[in-house]
Amino acid sequence: MHFVNVKGILSARNGMNVYRGCSHGCIYCDSRSTCYGFTHRFEDIEVKQNAPELLEKSLRSKRKRCMIGTGAMCDPYMHCENKLKITRRCLEIIERHEFGVTVLTKSDRILRDLELLKSINQKAKTVVQMTLTTYDETLCKIVEPNVCTTRRRFEVLKIFRENNIPTVVWLCPILPFINDTEENLNGILDYCIESGVYGIINFGMGMTLRDGDREYYYAALDRYFPKLKEKYIRTYGNAYEISSPNAQRLNEILQKRCAENGIVTDRDKIFQYLNELPERYEQLSFENMM
């Protein structure tokens, strides 16, 4: 872990990443790709120590309230957040200025800030997003080794739902020949339905691989799934986007079950929902979300 001062914290679309790199160890992480220009080991977390001060300045200068997003590149609730609390300090600033927030994470550490997120939701709007990829707990611990399992994330989704905070699930990536099964998909959908998620984001039943990410992923395949790397190379070559052989059937199941249970799958509609902050935001009750 190392500390830096940065010149800015909010992107043009009001997203922020207070950390750079990650300690969760997910074998498929696209953020490892060389195109992102990391000059340090991915696990050597870069801490943007002046992020709260920059966020304070940015929010003061905005003429209109908006949604602030975090977690798109690197998880805001990785292990170092327990001690550093930079994500929490940023949430406190968002709450004080009555902006909205949407947080994307895999970690149950977000529950530490439940009361703060509830306060933001009462003043503006909060949406919690969680990534779910692997229903089987044993497999999940291989694919996403240093973070809570899917079962625990499901419990977290329920807690936020019980506190009238809407949730969105990212169902990606789906790893060919590993978790691209109907059993896996239906297990995750059962969790989504029971926890009453607003929407599910899926970019196709597959994954992306590019330089940096590919090498790390293939090394993990050699450790945990012998000979599967060779199957990937034979099937996909050096392709960037790779799709599961079961993609069509899996997508049919996703669309059918979501339509039956009132879960939004239109990505444009979900992203619009994540980004819009109505002048008068009313919390959604359990009844009118279903």
Secondary structure, DSSP 8 states (H G I E B T S, - for coil): -EEE--S----TTSEE-SEES-SS--TT-GGGSGGG---S-TTS-EEETTHHHHHHHHHHH-SS--EEEE-SSS-TTSTTHHHH-HHHHHHHHHHHTT-EEEEEES-GGGGGGHHHHHHHHHHS-EEEEEE----SHHHHHHHSTTS--HHHHHHHHHHHHHTT--EEEE-----TTTT-SHHHHHHHHHHHHHTT-SEEE-S-SEEE--TTHHHHHHHHHHHHSTTHHHHHHHHHTT-SEEE-TTHHHHHHHHHHHHHHTT-B--HHHHHHHHH---SS-----HHHH-
